[in-house]
Amino acid sequence: MVDVEAIYDRGFSLRCDGQYIEAKQVFQEVLRLAPSHLGARWQLALIQCFEGDFDGSLQSFQGLVDQHPTAVDVRYDMAMTQMMLGMVEEACTNFRTILNQQPDHEKARKQLVYCQ
């Protein structure tokens, strides 16, 4: 039996080590085995951002948030990408949404200093 989470963990380690090409291949394998795997799709959206495909990354994040509106960590990474791109109003809306869902989300709370 294939351990999808072990494969995902290997991809996550590769992504954390900056080995994006290899990580993408591993995450795509995870998605081949488990097409709705949120973590793999989330990591691929992050890699898109890290590689400079900001529009594609935001589109991927938005699709994930639309499908999983309570996935606060995915929404947080989307908001941080928006902040990085100067989309402050959109990012602040997402930080507030996160805090409405999870009031103790410390990272989102810290980002409110940049919001009006």
C-alpha positions as CSV (number, residue, x, y, z in Angstrom):
1,M,0.0,0.0,0.0
2,V,1.3,3.5,-0.9
3,D,1.8,5.9,2.0
4,V,0.6,9.2,0.4
5,E,1.5,11.2,3.5
6,A,5.0,9.9,3.5
7,I,5.4,11.0,-0.1
8,Y,3.9,14.4,0.7
9,D,6.4,14.7,3.6
10,R,9.2,14.1,1.2
11,G,7.9,16.8,-1.1
12,F,7.5,19.2,1.8
13,S,11.1,18.6,2.9
14,L,12.3,19.2,-0.7
15,R,10.3,22.4,-0.9
16,C,11.7,23.6,2.4
17,D,15.2,22.9,1.1
18,G,14.5,25.0,-2.0
19,Q,14.5,22.1,-4.3
20,Y,11.4,23.2,-6.1
21,I,11.7,21.1,-9.3
22,E,12.0,17.9,-7.3
23,A,9.3,19.0,-4.8
24,K,6.9,19.8,-7.7
25,Q,7.4,16.3,-9.1
26,V,6.7,14.7,-5.7
27,F,3.6,16.8,-5.1
28,Q,2.3,16.0,-8.6
29,E,2.8,12.3,-7.7
30,V,0.7,12.9,-4.5
31,L,-2.0,14.4,-6.6
32,R,-1.9,11.5,-9.0
33,L,-2.6,9.2,-6.0
34,A,-4.9,11.6,-4.1
35,P,-6.3,14.3,-6.5
36,S,-7.9,16.3,-3.8
37,H,-4.9,16.4,-1.4
38,L,-5.1,19.9,0.0
39,G,-1.5,20.0,1.3
40,A,0.0,19.1,-2.1
41,R,-2.1,21.6,-3.9
42,W,-1.2,24.3,-1.3
43,Q,2.5,23.5,-1.6
44,L,2.4,23.8,-5.4
45,A,0.8,27.2,-5.0
46,L,3.6,28.3,-2.7
47,I,6.2,27.0,-5.2
48,Q,4.5,29.0,-8.0
49,C,5.0,32.1,-5.8
50,F,8.6,31.2,-4.9
51,E,9.4,30.8,-8.6
52,G,7.9,34.1,-9.6
53,D,4.6,33.1,-11.0
54,F,2.6,35.4,-8.8
55,D,-0.6,35.5,-10.9
56,G,-0.6,31.8,-11.1
57,S,0.1,31.4,-7.4
58,L,-2.8,33.8,-6.5
59,Q,-5.1,32.0,-8.8
60,S,-4.1,28.6,-7.3
61,F,-4.6,30.0,-3.7
62,Q,-8.0,31.5,-4.6
63,G,-9.2,28.2,-6.0
64,L,-8.1,26.5,-2.8
65,V,-9.7,29.1,-0.6
66,D,-12.9,28.9,-2.6
67,Q,-13.0,25.1,-2.1
68,H,-11.8,25.1,1.5
69,P,-12.9,28.4,3.0
70,T,-12.0,27.3,6.5
71,A,-8.4,26.4,5.6
72,V,-6.9,29.4,7.5
73,D,-3.3,28.6,6.8
74,V,-3.9,28.4,3.1
75,R,-5.7,31.8,3.3
76,Y,-2.9,33.2,5.3
77,D,-0.3,32.3,2.7
78,M,-2.5,33.8,0.0
79,A,-2.8,37.0,2.1
80,M,1.0,37.1,2.6
81,T,1.4,36.8,-1.2
82,Q,-1.1,39.6,-1.7
83,M,0.8,41.8,0.8
84,M,4.1,41.1,-1.0
85,L,2.5,42.2,-4.2
86,G,1.1,45.4,-2.7
87,M,-2.5,44.1,-2.7
88,V,-2.9,45.4,0.9
89,E,-6.7,45.8,0.9
90,E,-7.2,42.2,-0.3
91,A,-4.6,40.9,2.1
92,C,-6.2,42.7,5.1
93,T,-9.6,41.3,4.2
94,N,-8.1,37.9,4.3
95,F,-6.4,38.5,7.6
96,R,-9.7,39.6,9.1
97,T,-11.5,36.6,7.7
98,I,-8.9,34.4,9.3
99,L,-9.3,36.1,12.6
100,N,-13.1,35.7,12.4
101,Q,-12.6,32.0,11.9
102,Q,-9.7,31.5,14.3
103,P,-9.4,34.5,16.7
104,D,-6.1,33.2,18.2
105,H,-4.3,33.0,14.8
106,E,-1.2,35.0,16.0
107,K,0.4,35.4,12.6
108,A,-2.7,37.0,11.1
109,R,-3.1,39.2,14.1
110,K,0.4,40.5,13.8
111,Q,-0.2,41.5,10.1
112,L,-3.1,43.7,11.1
113,V,-0.6,46.4,12.0
114,Y,-0.3,47.0,8.2
115,C,-4.1,47.3,7.8
116,Q,-6.2,50.4,8.2
